[in-house]
């Protein structure tokens, strides 16, 4: 009987345990800019900048909405930045501090660097919506 249940579980479509993460980002620049977002599924992936998925969308009046679709149930962290000068990278000053607006899921903040995965992580068990601000 256990073997039959195990085979039935394997035969289920992957989308049965998939969920969508709807993201709203606000407090971006009011002028034309592009929002870059990267989604991470572990502390190691975040530390190594190995995104599971990414999006690039236009910021309209300092805000954007998008969806990461078909994600397996789990914990995820998002980092983002508003590219205000069109060079497709987060600009920093001589000390390495960002000069363009950036943000993390949970509005997480780090000390002398980016926040940890645990600080930024959101649990995705079913279709969910999150909101965070750029700073």
C-alpha positions, 0 to 999 in steps of 0.5 A: 500500500505504501508503494502505491501511495508513493507512486501516486505522489510521484505521478502528481503534477508539480503544480499541485504544490506550486504557489504564486508570490505577488510583490508590490514595491513602493517608495521608488524614485518618481522619475523614470527608472527600472526595478530589478528584483532577485528571488533567493531560496536559501542563505547560501544562494543569497550570499553567493548572489545565485537567484532562483528567479529575477524580474525587471519592471518599470517603476511607475510613480515610484511603485511596481507590482509583479508576480513570481509564479509557480514557486514550490512551497518554501522560504524566499527572500527578495532583494531589489534596487531601482536603476535610476541612471539606466546602467543596469547595476546598483551604484555605490559610493567610494565607501560601497554604500548604495547611491540608488534606492534598494530594498529587501523583502520584510523591509529587512535591514542589515548592519554594515551590509545586506540583511541575512536571509532569515531577516528577509525571508517570507514563508510561501505556503499558498498564493501570497502577497507581500509589500516592501519599500525601497530606501 
